Amino acid sequence: MDTQTLNRRKKIAIIVTLILFFLSLVTKVYRMEDGDVNPTGFEVFIAGWMAIFNFDFYWLANPISVLAIIFFLFSKIRVSLVLSSIALILAVAFFIYVKVGDGTTQYGTITSMGLGYYFWLASILTVFVSSVQLLRYSK
């Protein structure tokens, strides 16, 4: 595949990733059992880091996914691939924790996932798939 096509695909992937990430910030991420807690992605993104003190390491997917996007923007594709892989594993682990486990966090029980979670997951997946494709076709 020629360089021009690769650069065009990279630009499209960046646009799609950023749109998905933005949508994840402005939509609801999950709903708690009492119904009063229904945060947007932005609220979770800003305050989620505090969950680390409760050993909820899946929240590290947020900064790691942002780093993956940044490295992708600066054409550090291998680093982006590794970081997006880690972020994807952590994001899916959160989903499994909520669905398979009892879903109880330090703040209460999560009863359903919102659209924001799926936008966020799709943004990470887009970086991951795009990194794989760029590495595969750049040779």
C-alpha positions in Angstrom: 0.0 0.0 0.0 1.4 3.4 -0.9 2.3 6.1 1.6 -0.5 8.4 0.5 -3.2 5.8 1.1 -1.7 5.0 4.5 -1.7 8.7 5.5 -5.3 9.1 4.4 -6.3 6.0 6.4 -4.4 7.4 9.4 -6.2 10.7 9.1 -9.6 9.0 8.9 -8.8 6.8 11.9 -7.8 9.9 13.9 -11.0 11.7 13.0 -13.2 8.7 13.8 -11.3 8.0 17.1 -11.6 11.6 18.2 -15.3 11.8 17.3 -16.0 8.6 19.2 -14.0 9.8 22.2 -15.8 13.1 22.3 -19.2 11.3 22.1 -18.1 9.1 25.0 -17.4 12.3 27.1 -20.9 13.8 26.5 -23.1 10.7 26.8 -24.0 8.7 29.9 -21.6 5.9 30.8 -23.6 3.8 33.2 -26.5 3.8 35.6 -26.4 3.0 39.3 -29.2 1.0 41.0 -30.6 4.0 42.8 -31.0 5.9 39.5 -29.5 9.1 41.0 -26.0 8.3 39.7 -25.9 8.4 35.9 -22.6 10.1 35.0 -21.4 11.4 31.7 -18.1 10.2 30.3 -16.6 13.5 31.2 -17.5 13.2 34.8 -16.1 9.7 34.9 -13.0 10.8 33.0 -12.3 13.6 35.5 -13.1 11.8 38.7 -12.4 8.1 37.7 -8.7 8.2 38.7 -9.8 8.2 42.4 -11.0 4.6 41.9 -7.3 3.5 41.9 -7.3 4.1 45.6 -9.9 1.3 45.8 -7.7 -0.9 43.6 -10.0 -0.5 40.6 -7.3 -0.6 38.0 -9.6 -0.7 35.0 -9.9 3.0 35.4 -6.3 3.3 34.1 -7.8 2.6 30.7 -8.7 6.3 30.5 -5.2 7.8 30.6 -3.8 4.9 28.7 -6.3 5.3 25.9 -5.5 9.0 25.7 -1.8 8.2 25.5 -2.5 5.7 22.7 -4.3 8.4 20.8 -1.5 10.8 21.3 1.1 8.3 20.2 -1.0 7.4 17.2 -1.2 11.1 16.2 2.6 11.4 16.3 3.0 8.2 14.3 4.4 6.1 17.1 2.3 3.2 15.9 4.0 0.4 17.8 3.7 2.3 21.1 0.1 3.2 20.2 -0.7 -0.5 19.5 0.7 -1.6 22.9 -1.1 1.1 24.8 -4.4 0.6 23.0 -4.1 -3.1 23.7 -3.7 -2.5 27.4 -6.6 0.1 27.4 -8.8 -2.3 25.5 -8.1 -5.2 28.0 -8.9 -2.9 30.9 -12.0 -1.5 29.3 -13.4 -4.9 28.6 -12.4 -6.0 32.1 -14.6 -3.3 33.5 -17.5 -4.6 31.4 -16.9 -8.1 32.6 -16.6 -7.0 36.2 -19.9 -5.2 36.0 -21.8 -7.9 34.1 -20.3 -11.1 35.5 -19.5 -9.9 39.0 -22.1 -8.4 41.2 -21.4 -5.0 39.7 -20.9 -3.4 43.1 -18.3 -0.6 43.2 -17.4 1.6 46.1 -20.2 3.9 45.0 -23.0 1.3 44.6 -24.2 -1.2 42.1 -24.0 -0.5 38.4 -27.2 -1.8 36.8 -26.6 -0.9 33.1 -24.0 0.4 30.7 -24.8 3.6 28.8 -24.0 4.6 25.3 -20.9 6.5 26.5 -19.2 3.3 27.5 -19.6 1.8 24.1 -18.4 5.0 22.4 -15.3 4.9 24.6 -14.7 1.3 23.9 -15.1 1.9 20.1 -12.6 4.8 20.3 -10.0 2.5 21.9 -10.8 -0.3 19.4 -10.5 2.1 16.5 -6.9 3.1 17.6 -6.1 -0.6 18.1 -7.4 -1.8 14.7 -5.9 1.2 12.9 -2.5 0.6 14.6 -2.6 -3.0 13.5 -3.5 -2.0 9.9 -0.8 0.7 9.7 1.9 -1.7 11.0 0.8 -4.4 8.6 0.6 -2.3 5.5 3.5 0.0 6.1 6.0 -2.8 5.2 
